[in-house]
Amino acid sequence: MLQESGVFLVDKPSGMTSNDLIKKIQKKLNIKKIGHAGTLDPLASGLMVVLVNQGTKISDFLLAENKSYIVKLQLFLDTDSKDITGAEIKREEPFKIDKKALKDIVDKYNGYIYDQYPPIYSAIKVQGKKLYEYARNKQEDLVKIEPRKVTIKECELIKYDKKEHTISLKLQVSKGTYIRSFVCDFAKDLGTIATVKELTRTASGNFKLTQAKQMDEIKWEHLLPMYETLIRSNQVLMQYHFEQDVRQGKQITLSHISSPIVFIVNDEKKVIGIYKHVANHLYACQRGLWEDDPNIKKTEAEMEGY
């Protein structure tokens, strides 16, 4: 049976890994290929963009989107994982946070570019191993973590709870930003320590948590087709009438366009390929996105794995 491709917008509950979530959806709907456009820590809840079938081939384009979060910091506490689920490594005597100092630090991070050090409990690979593998094996001293330039595009104070010693913030951040690291940096500017108590992703690019479904609600009818997914992600799409050229992986000519990457759409608004600009108006096939319909005879290009 021919399955559709696209994305599901899913509200991940706290306490579940991102991998467990997509595997449950895959099993429920008997999906052939599945992935996601940005993981969430087990503690975190909120929006996950789940990629289905040919949708898994556009992950790089969706991963590059800005992400929005609501985070609650637990002040005066530090843990090994940098969230509340980790083992406590330090605790400080609580003190009153000056409101003006807090406002100044919020303002500092509102539109702030800096070099951020990822947490040791992360999936970034260094010397062929993921950082969390070093941490679990007590080998932190064997690895050097390099900083990565990130942008905190928006930082807004939601609430400072003096009794609970928590600060809630609304954030919009660039690709690759670790909220756990941000919380440590933010607390350091306040003259203390903190860890993530709660975290919810509210948006990924133009996809919003308010549009997401609960995992047990997901049905095929909730799938956003590839065409709509790419339109909403502000990608460049171009209709091309000679579909067989695309299926055969041929170079094609596209006039009146200057984008380095173009998604090719057939007459039925099905996304069938990703093309890259090579010279003048000439574009070369970077990746095929057509569906493997058993009723359509495969071209030589498809048989060779284009």
TIGUNU-319666 format. One line per field, with one value per residue: residue number from 1; residue in one letter; x, y, z of N, C-alpha, C, O, CB in turn. Coordinates in steps of 0.1 Angstrom, whole numbers. Glycine has a CB too. Layout:
N
num NUM ...
residu a ...
n.xx X ...
n.yy Y ...
n.zz Z ...
ca.xx X ...
ca.yy Y ...
ca.zz Z ...
c.xx X ...
c.yy Y ...
c.zz Z ...
o.xx X ...
o.yy Y ...
o.zz Z ...
cb.xx X ...
cb.yy Y ...
cb.zz Z ...
//
This chain:
306
num 1 2 3 4 5 6 7 8 9 10 11 12 13 14 15 16 17 18 19 20 21 22 23 24 25 26 27 28 29 30 31 32 33 34 35 36 37 38 39 40 41 42 43 44 45 46 47 48 49 50 51 52 53 54 55 56 57 58 59 60 61 62 63 64 65 66 67 68 69 70 71 72 73 74 75 76 77 78 79 80 81 82 83 84 85 86 87 88 89 90 91 92 93 94 95 96 97 98 99 100 101 102 103 104 105 106 107 108 109 110 111 112 113 114 115 116 117 118 119 120 121 122 123 124 125 126 127 128 129 130 131 132 133 134 135 136 137 138 139 140 141 142 143 144 145 146 147 148 149 150 151 152 153 154 155 156 157 158 159 160 161 162 163 164 165 166 167 168 169 170 171 172 173 174 175 176 177 178 179 180 181 182 183 184 185 186 187 188 189 190 191 192 193 194 195 196 197 198 199 200 201 202 203 204 205 206 207 208 209 210 211 212 213 214 215 216 217 218 219 220 221 222 223 224 225 226 227 228 229 230 231 232 233 234 235 236 237 238 239 240 241 242 243 244 245 246 247 248 249 250 251 252 253 254 255 256 257 258 259 260 261 262 263 264 265 266 267 268 269 270 271 272 273 274 275 276 277 278 279 280 281 282 283 284 285 286 287 288 289 290 291 292 293 294 295 296 297 298 299 300 301 302 303 304 305 306
residu m l q e s g v f l v d k p s g m t s n d l i k k i q k k l n i k k i g h a g t l d p l a s g l m v v l v n q g t k i s d f l l a e n k s y i v k l q l f l d t d s k d i t g a e i k r e e p f k i d k k a l k d i v d k y n g y i y d q y p p i y s a i k v q g k k l y e y a r n k q e d l v k i e p r k v t i k e c e l i k y d k k e h t i s l k l q v s k g t y i r s f v c d f a k d l g t i a t v k e l t r t a s g n f k l t q a k q m d e i k w e h l l p m y e t l i r s n q v l m q y h f e q d v r q g k q i t l s h i s s p i v f i v n d e k k v i g i y k h v a n h l y a c q r g l w e d d p n i k k t e a e m e g y
n.xx 8 6 20 15 36 51 46 39 25 33 25 47 47 61 87 90 111 123 128 113 87 84 87 65 44 51 47 19 7 18 40 64 90 104 111 125 124 143 152 138 146 140 128 115 86 62 62 69 82 74 87 77 81 90 94 114 136 139 148 171 164 143 154 170 154 143 137 111 106 93 107 114 134 152 164 196 204 224 228 241 232 221 194 164 161 186 215 222 248 256 245 231 228 197 189 176 166 176 153 159 184 177 160 178 195 178 172 197 201 181 181 208 240 263 291 284 287 280 261 276 260 248 241 261 288 321 353 343 326 296 289 275 282 308 303 287 305 323 343 348 371 386 377 374 352 340 330 299 285 256 223 203 173 150 142 122 108 86 78 89 93 95 92 93 117 121 124 107 109 104 115 131 152 182 191 207 210 214 191 195 222 220 204 223 242 226 220 245 251 234 247 246 236 217 192 173 139 114 104 92 86 74 72 84 101 76 57 35 29 2 -10 -6 -11 -21 -2 -17 -38 -31 -37 -37 -50 -42 -18 5 9 38 40 26 40 65 59 49 73 86 102 116 96 90 71 73 69 78 80 93 119 129 126 144 167 179 196 180 165 157 141 140 146 165 173 195 187 160 128 112 80 54 26 5 9 27 56 86 113 146 165 196 213 236 248 242 210 208 200 208 199 196 184 160 124 102 73 74 55 40 25 36 60 94 120 153 170 159 161 188 192 188
n.yy -12 22 47 80 110 133 155 150 169 168 167 162 143 150 131 111 97 112 94 71 81 86 60 47 60 52 24 23 34 19 29 33 47 68 98 127 164 176 168 163 166 140 151 173 188 192 206 184 179 154 134 118 90 100 125 123 129 156 166 182 207 215 212 234 255 282 278 279 283 277 280 269 279 264 279 282 256 229 203 172 166 190 194 189 162 151 141 157 181 204 228 260 286 301 334 367 378 406 428 447 439 414 421 435 414 398 415 417 392 392 390 382 371 346 325 293 266 233 210 183 161 154 147 153 145 137 129 105 96 100 128 123 97 98 111 92 72 83 98 125 141 133 145 174 200 219 253 266 289 306 320 339 348 360 369 368 378 358 351 356 337 342 326 299 300 302 310 319 319 331 320 324 308 301 274 246 256 250 247 239 246 274 281 277 296 319 319 322 348 360 356 331 296 273 250 232 231 228 224 235 231 254 262 255 268 278 261 254 247 248 237 211 175 152 122 98 106 108 104 92 112 135 142 165 172 170 192 213 214 223 248 261 262 281 274 273 265 250 245 218 205 183 155 131 137 145 122 106 117 139 169 201 230 261 290 325 324 324 310 290 264 244 230 206 204 184 183 176 188 174 169 162 162 175 201 215 246 249 263 294 291 265 235 208 175 169 152 127 128 114 93 57 42 12 7 22 20 16 39 38 53 54 27 25 38 66
n.zz 0 -9 10 23 25 47 75 110 136 169 203 227 257 290 304 286 260 230 210 218 215 186 178 189 175 149 151 157 134 114 99 74 72 96 115 131 134 153 185 218 252 277 300 290 274 248 214 188 156 136 112 82 61 29 40 59 45 43 66 74 64 80 105 107 115 137 172 198 233 266 296 329 355 381 408 426 426 412 388 375 350 343 345 363 367 371 391 421 424 435 458 468 493 494 481 479 447 429 414 394 385 375 354 338 330 316 295 284 272 253 221 217 208 213 224 231 254 250 270 289 291 263 228 211 190 197 188 177 197 216 237 261 265 274 298 312 315 332 321 317 317 296 273 252 252 227 222 207 184 191 189 210 202 212 245 273 304 323 349 382 409 442 465 456 444 416 382 353 319 285 254 222 201 182 158 173 199 233 258 285 288 284 307 328 321 323 350 361 354 372 395 407 407 387 375 350 355 344 310 279 245 223 197 164 140 117 127 153 188 195 173 174 180 205 213 213 198 172 138 103 89 100 90 76 43 22 4 17 41 33 21 44 57 44 22 -11 -38 -70 -99 -122 -153 -166 -154 -157 -163 -139 -123 -136 -128 -141 -151 -150 -164 -150 -152 -142 -115 -85 -64 -43 -36 -47 -44 -63 -78 -90 -115 -99 -75 -59 -42 -57 -59 -48 -59 -68 -74 -101 -123 -140 -152 -146 -129 -107 -98 -64 -46 -48 -43 -48 -45 -40 -59 -65 -88 -108 -133 -126 -133 -149 -135 -109 -102 -100 -77 -73
ca.xx 0 13 18 18 47 49 49 29 29 29 28 54 46 73 90 92 122 118 128 101 75 83 86 51 36 54 40 5 2 26 48 76 101 100 122 120 132 147 149 135 150 129 121 108 73 59 61 79 79 77 89 71 85 99 96 127 147 140 151 181 158 134 162 176 144 144 128 106 104 90 115 114 147 152 176 204 207 231 228 251 225 216 180 159 162 200 220 226 262 258 233 235 218 189 189 166 171 173 145 165 194 170 155 190 200 168 174 210 199 171 188 222 248 274 297 278 293 270 262 282 249 242 244 271 299 335 362 336 317 286 293 269 289 319 297 282 317 331 355 347 385 392 371 373 340 342 317 292 279 242 216 190 166 141 142 112 105 72 75 99 86 105 90 97 130 121 123 101 112 99 127 132 166 186 195 219 211 210 184 202 234 215 200 235 248 217 221 259 250 227 256 243 235 203 190 160 129 104 108 81 88 61 72 96 98 62 49 31 24 -13 -15 -1 -20 -15 4 -27 -48 -26 -42 -32 -57 -35 -5 7 16 51 39 22 51 76 53 49 86 92 111 113 90 88 64 80 59 85 83 102 133 133 127 157 178 185 197 169 167 147 143 134 147 180 176 205 180 146 120 104 67 47 14 -5 14 35 70 93 128 154 175 207 218 249 253 232 197 209 199 211 192 203 177 146 114 89 68 76 42 42 18 44 72 106 130 166 176 153 167 202 192 187
ca.yy 0 34 56 94 115 146 156 151 178 160 172 151 145 149 117 101 101 115 81 63 88 83 45 44 64 43 11 26 36 10 38 26 54 79 105 140 176 182 160 169 158 133 160 184 185 202 203 176 177 140 132 105 85 110 136 121 134 171 170 193 220 218 214 248 265 287 271 287 275 283 273 273 276 262 286 277 241 224 189 167 166 204 195 185 147 147 140 170 183 216 236 272 292 311 348 375 383 420 429 454 430 404 427 438 402 394 424 413 380 395 394 380 361 342 311 285 253 223 202 170 151 157 137 158 136 142 118 93 92 110 134 116 84 102 114 79 64 91 102 139 147 128 151 188 205 232 262 268 302 305 333 340 359 366 365 376 373 355 352 353 332 343 315 286 302 298 320 314 327 327 321 320 305 295 260 242 262 241 254 236 255 287 283 278 309 330 319 327 363 364 353 319 284 269 239 233 224 225 229 232 237 260 264 251 276 283 251 258 237 248 230 197 165 142 110 88 111 109 95 96 124 147 143 176 168 176 205 222 214 231 261 267 264 292 269 277 254 253 234 214 197 171 147 120 142 145 108 101 125 148 183 208 245 268 304 335 320 325 303 279 251 244 218 205 199 180 189 173 194 164 172 150 163 186 205 225 255 246 273 301 287 250 229 194 168 166 141 124 127 108 81 45 37 -1 7 30 13 24 43 33 62 49 14 27 44 81
ca.zz 0 -10 21 21 31 53 90 121 147 181 217 235 271 298 309 274 251 216 202 222 209 172 176 192 163 138 153 157 120 105 90 68 76 105 121 137 131 165 197 231 264 283 309 282 267 237 200 180 142 133 98 78 48 22 49 66 36 44 80 75 62 91 117 107 120 151 182 209 245 279 305 343 361 396 413 437 425 400 387 365 337 341 347 377 368 373 404 427 425 443 463 474 502 486 484 471 434 427 402 383 380 367 342 330 324 306 284 278 264 243 209 221 201 221 222 242 256 251 282 288 288 250 218 202 189 198 186 175 208 220 249 272 267 282 311 318 318 341 313 313 316 283 261 253 246 220 222 194 184 191 191 217 195 221 259 280 317 325 363 392 421 453 474 450 439 402 372 341 307 272 246 209 199 169 158 181 212 244 269 297 289 286 321 336 318 328 365 364 354 384 406 413 399 384 366 343 363 334 296 269 232 219 183 156 127 116 133 167 197 195 162 176 185 215 206 212 189 158 127 90 85 106 83 68 32 19 -2 27 50 27 20 57 62 36 12 -25 -46 -84 -106 -134 -160 -172 -142 -160 -162 -124 -119 -142 -122 -151 -148 -156 -165 -143 -154 -133 -101 -82 -51 -43 -34 -51 -43 -75 -76 -103 -118 -89 -63 -52 -42 -62 -59 -43 -69 -64 -85 -105 -132 -147 -149 -146 -116 -107 -88 -52 -39 -52 -32 -53 -38 -47 -63 -72 -101 -118 -137 -122 -143 -147 -124 -96 -100 -96 -63 -73
c.xx 9 10 22 30 44 53 37 34 23 33 34 51 60 74 92 103 116 118 116 88 74 81 71 42 38 47 25 0 9 33 61 89 97 112 116 129 136 142 145 140 138 121 111 95 72 60 73 73 83 76 85 75 94 102 109 138 148 143 160 174 149 142 168 167 147 134 124 103 99 98 114 127 145 165 183 206 214 231 238 245 220 201 176 160 176 203 225 241 265 245 238 224 210 190 180 173 167 165 151 176 189 166 167 195 191 170 187 208 188 178 203 228 260 279 292 284 281 272 269 272 242 247 254 283 312 344 354 326 308 291 287 275 301 314 294 294 327 344 355 361 391 387 371 361 342 329 312 285 264 236 204 182 156 142 132 109 90 69 88 92 97 104 95 112 131 119 117 104 106 111 124 147 169 189 207 220 206 204 191 214 230 211 212 241 240 219 235 259 243 236 253 243 220 203 176 150 118 108 97 85 75 60 85 94 84 52 47 26 8 -19 -12 -12 -13 -11 -8 -38 -44 -32 -36 -38 -51 -22 -5 15 29 50 35 33 61 71 53 63 94 103 107 108 88 82 72 72 65 90 93 117 138 135 139 169 186 186 186 172 155 150 136 135 162 183 186 198 165 140 111 91 61 34 3 -1 21 49 78 108 134 165 184 212 233 256 242 218 196 209 201 203 201 197 163 137 101 86 71 62 44 35 25 57 84 115 144 173 171 159 181 203 192 178
c.yy 13 44 71 98 129 147 155 161 172 167 161 153 144 135 107 106 104 102 72 68 84 68 41 48 55 29 13 27 28 18 31 33 66 85 118 151 183 174 169 160 151 142 169 178 194 197 195 175 163 139 118 102 95 122 135 127 149 175 181 206 225 220 228 259 270 279 280 278 284 274 278 269 274 268 279 262 238 209 185 168 180 205 188 169 142 146 154 171 195 223 248 277 302 325 355 380 397 421 436 446 419 409 430 425 396 402 421 402 381 400 393 369 358 328 303 271 243 215 189 159 156 147 142 148 143 130 105 89 103 115 127 103 87 104 101 71 71 95 116 145 143 136 166 193 218 240 263 282 300 319 331 351 367 361 374 369 370 357 349 350 332 331 302 287 297 311 314 324 322 330 318 319 299 280 258 248 251 249 252 244 269 290 285 292 321 331 325 342 368 362 341 307 281 257 240 225 220 231 225 239 241 262 259 257 281 272 254 246 236 240 215 188 157 129 100 93 110 99 100 109 136 150 156 171 175 190 216 224 224 246 268 270 274 287 273 264 259 241 231 203 184 162 136 124 141 131 101 108 134 162 190 223 252 283 313 331 320 317 291 265 253 231 217 198 195 187 186 179 184 168 160 151 176 189 216 233 251 257 280 297 271 245 214 187 164 154 139 123 121 96 69 38 24 -1 15 22 22 27 37 40 57 36 15 34 59 85
c.zz 0 2 17 29 37 67 98 131 160 193 225 250 278 303 298 265 237 208 205 215 194 169 179 180 151 139 152 142 110 95 86 73 85 111 127 133 144 177 208 242 270 292 302 276 256 223 195 166 138 118 93 63 41 30 57 58 37 58 82 73 73 104 119 113 134 159 193 221 256 289 320 349 376 401 424 438 412 400 376 351 333 340 360 378 372 388 409 428 434 446 470 483 494 490 475 458 432 414 391 377 371 354 333 323 314 293 277 268 253 230 211 214 210 219 234 242 258 264 280 285 275 240 208 202 189 197 185 186 212 234 261 275 276 297 319 323 327 334 309 310 303 271 263 245 240 220 208 195 182 193 199 211 203 235 267 293 318 340 371 405 433 463 469 445 424 394 359 330 294 262 232 206 186 170 166 195 222 255 282 299 291 301 330 333 324 343 369 364 366 396 414 404 397 375 360 351 353 321 287 256 226 204 177 143 128 122 148 175 197 183 163 182 196 208 204 202 175 149 114 85 90 100 75 56 30 14 8 37 46 25 34 63 53 26 -2 -33 -61 -91 -119 -140 -165 -161 -145 -159 -148 -120 -125 -137 -131 -146 -156 -156 -159 -145 -143 -119 -98 -69 -53 -43 -38 -49 -56 -73 -90 -105 -108 -75 -54 -53 -46 -62 -53 -54 -64 -76 -88 -114 -139 -143 -147 -131 -117 -95 -76 -45 -45 -41 -37 -45 -47 -49 -71 -86 -112 -120 -133 -134 -140 -135 -110 -92 -95 -83 -63 -62
o.xx 18 -2 31 35 35 63 26 46 11 44 26 53 69 65 95 105 105 109 110 80 63 74 66 32 29 41 18 -11 7 33 68 98 87 123 104 141 133 130 148 139 127 109 101 94 80 61 84 62 95 66 88 74 105 112 115 149 158 141 158 179 148 138 171 171 153 124 131 98 100 96 113 131 138 176 177 210 210 232 242 252 216 196 185 159 177 196 232 247 277 236 247 212 216 193 176 184 155 169 150 178 194 168 166 200 195 170 188 214 186 180 211 223 267 272 296 287 274 283 268 275 231 256 256 287 314 343 358 319 312 296 294 274 304 321 297 293 338 355 360 362 401 391 369 359 346 318 319 278 259 243 195 185 155 143 134 107 82 59 95 85 105 114 102 117 140 114 123 101 104 116 116 154 160 190 217 229 195 211 191 217 237 215 212 246 245 220 236 265 245 232 255 249 212 213 167 152 113 114 94 87 66 49 95 86 80 40 57 20 3 -30 -16 -22 -1 -17 -8 -47 -53 -32 -31 -32 -53 -15 -14 26 31 57 42 35 66 79 58 65 106 112 95 115 84 86 76 69 58 101 101 125 149 144 145 180 197 179 182 180 143 160 127 126 171 194 186 204 159 146 103 90 63 30 -7 -6 20 54 77 115 127 173 179 214 241 268 232 215 185 216 197 201 211 204 156 140 91 94 69 59 50 38 22 64 85 116 146 180 179 163 186 214 197 176
o.yy 14 47 73 91 136 140 160 161 170 173 153 165 138 128 95 118 99 101 66 61 80 64 32 41 52 24 4 21 30 15 25 27 72 79 119 149 195 173 181 148 156 141 173 166 203 185 198 171 161 142 108 110 97 129 145 130 155 187 190 216 236 227 232 270 262 274 289 267 296 262 290 257 281 262 271 257 243 203 193 171 183 215 181 164 131 150 161 161 197 223 248 274 311 328 350 386 400 416 432 446 416 403 428 426 391 397 422 402 372 412 402 358 368 320 306 265 244 214 183 150 162 139 135 144 153 121 95 79 115 108 125 98 78 99 99 63 67 94 119 154 149 134 171 190 228 235 261 285 294 328 323 363 379 348 386 357 379 363 340 358 323 327 294 277 290 321 304 336 310 341 309 329 294 275 266 245 245 258 260 249 276 301 293 298 330 342 332 349 380 366 340 308 286 254 247 213 208 242 213 251 233 264 259 252 287 274 257 237 226 237 207 193 156 126 94 85 110 87 111 116 147 159 158 166 186 199 226 236 233 255 280 278 276 294 277 254 270 230 240 193 174 161 133 116 138 128 92 105 137 166 186 228 249 288 308 333 317 319 284 255 263 221 227 188 202 195 193 175 185 171 150 141 186 180 225 227 250 260 274 298 266 250 208 193 158 146 149 117 122 90 69 29 24 -10 15 18 34 19 32 35 56 33 6 37 65 97
o.zz 8 4 9 38 31 71 94 134 161 194 230 255 273 306 301 263 234 199 196 211 190 160 172 177 144 129 146 139 98 83 94 79 82 113 129 130 146 180 209 241 269 293 306 273 254 221 197 164 136 111 99 55 46 28 61 63 31 62 91 79 76 113 130 114 142 154 197 219 256 290 322 349 383 398 431 448 401 411 368 341 322 336 366 390 375 397 401 434 439 438 478 481 487 502 465 459 433 403 379 365 361 344 320 312 303 282 264 257 245 228 208 214 214 212 246 232 268 269 268 278 276 243 198 212 182 206 190 184 211 242 271 286 285 306 331 332 329 340 298 302 299 260 274 233 247 219 198 205 173 197 196 214 201 237 268 294 316 344 367 411 433 468 476 441 420 398 354 331 293 263 229 207 179 181 166 202 221 261 291 310 299 306 339 343 329 349 379 372 369 407 426 393 404 368 366 354 354 320 286 256 225 198 183 135 137 121 155 170 199 183 155 188 196 197 193 199 166 152 113 78 85 103 67 57 35 18 9 42 53 27 35 72 54 23 -4 -34 -63 -90 -126 -134 -168 -158 -136 -156 -145 -113 -119 -141 -129 -137 -167 -148 -162 -140 -136 -111 -106 -63 -63 -48 -34 -53 -59 -66 -100 -97 -107 -65 -41 -64 -40 -66 -52 -57 -57 -86 -79 -113 -144 -131 -147 -123 -126 -85 -77 -38 -47 -30 -30 -40 -59 -42 -81 -94 -124 -111 -137 -143 -129 -127 -101 -81 -88 -78 -53 -60
cb.xx -10 10 26 5 60 34 57 26 23 35 15 69 37 72 79 79 133 128 141 100 76 95 95 46 40 69 43 1 4 16 50 76 109 91 133 119 124 142 160 120 157 134 130 117 61 67 60 81 85 66 103 56 72 93 84 129 145 126 156 192 150 124 173 180 130 141 135 94 117 75 130 102 157 151 172 197 193 245 214 255 214 223 172 145 158 209 232 219 269 267 223 239 225 174 204 161 167 185 132 171 202 159 148 201 203 153 175 221 195 161 185 222 252 271 312 262 303 270 249 291 239 246 231 276 298 338 372 345 325 272 289 254 293 326 285 273 324 334 356 340 393 389 357 386 328 346 320 282 285 237 213 193 159 126 156 99 110 69 64 109 80 102 75 88 141 110 136 86 128 86 138 125 171 199 197 231 202 222 169 205 243 203 192 245 249 203 220 269 243 214 255 229 242 196 192 161 123 90 122 67 95 58 70 98 100 59 54 21 29 -17 -8 11 -26 -25 14 -33 -51 -11 -58 -35 -72 -33 -2 14 7 59 27 9 57 81 38 41 94 98 112 125 77 102 49 95 53 96 71 99 134 122 114 156 188 177 211 156 168 146 137 120 141 183 162 215 181 145 111 113 58 46 9 -6 3 32 75 88 133 160 167 218 216 250 263 234 187 221 185 226 186 203 177 146 111 91 53 86 34 37 4 47 72 113 131 175 172 138 166 209 203 183
cb.yy 0 41 52 103 116 151 169 137 193 146 178 151 134 159 113 100 90 125 74 62 103 88 37 50 79 40 5 38 51 1 51 27 60 73 109 138 185 196 151 172 167 121 168 189 186 214 216 162 189 131 135 105 83 113 138 106 129 177 157 191 220 207 203 251 260 302 258 295 269 283 274 266 288 247 300 281 233 230 184 153 157 210 189 189 141 156 130 173 183 226 227 283 299 307 354 387 373 429 436 467 424 398 441 444 391 395 439 409 368 405 408 378 366 344 312 283 253 213 200 167 150 172 133 172 127 151 117 83 87 105 149 114 78 114 123 72 59 83 92 147 142 114 146 194 205 230 276 257 311 296 339 342 352 365 365 376 383 341 342 365 318 356 313 282 295 288 328 311 328 336 312 329 296 303 256 246 274 232 251 221 253 290 271 267 311 326 305 322 367 357 365 320 272 281 225 227 233 230 225 236 227 273 279 235 267 286 237 270 239 263 234 196 156 140 104 84 125 107 96 85 124 144 131 188 169 167 204 218 201 226 261 258 251 303 253 283 249 256 239 209 204 174 141 114 156 152 100 101 115 148 189 205 249 265 308 337 306 339 297 280 245 249 217 197 210 165 184 158 201 149 177 148 162 184 209 218 270 233 267 300 291 246 232 192 155 178 143 111 141 105 82 36 47 -12 13 44 10 17 58 34 76 48 5 35 39 87
cb.zz 12 -23 33 25 22 51 92 127 145 180 223 232 277 310 318 266 250 210 204 237 211 165 185 205 160 137 167 164 117 98 97 53 64 116 111 152 122 166 200 233 274 291 317 271 277 239 192 186 133 140 93 79 39 9 59 69 22 39 88 64 49 93 117 93 118 152 187 204 249 283 301 351 359 400 417 450 426 399 384 368 336 329 334 379 355 366 405 440 412 435 472 464 514 487 483 479 422 427 406 389 392 375 345 339 335 311 289 289 272 248 204 237 187 236 222 240 268 240 289 300 300 246 211 206 176 211 198 172 220 221 250 270 254 277 310 309 305 354 301 323 328 281 259 246 257 206 227 191 172 203 177 233 183 216 266 271 328 321 367 394 419 460 478 439 447 399 369 342 306 267 251 199 210 164 143 173 213 249 269 298 277 277 325 332 302 325 370 354 341 385 415 420 406 377 374 329 374 338 292 274 222 226 179 155 115 102 131 167 211 194 149 185 174 226 215 225 193 159 126 80 88 121 74 75 19 9 -13 34 53 14 14 67 61 45 13 -32 -40 -91 -109 -130 -171 -182 -137 -174 -168 -116 -124 -157 -117 -164 -153 -148 -180 -128 -168 -137 -98 -80 -46 -32 -20 -66 -30 -86 -69 -103 -132 -88 -56 -57 -27 -77 -73 -29 -82 -57 -81 -112 -142 -163 -159 -153 -110 -105 -94 -42 -24 -60 -27 -68 -35 -39 -71 -63 -99 -113 -152 -111 -145 -159 -126 -97 -112 -107 -56 -86
//
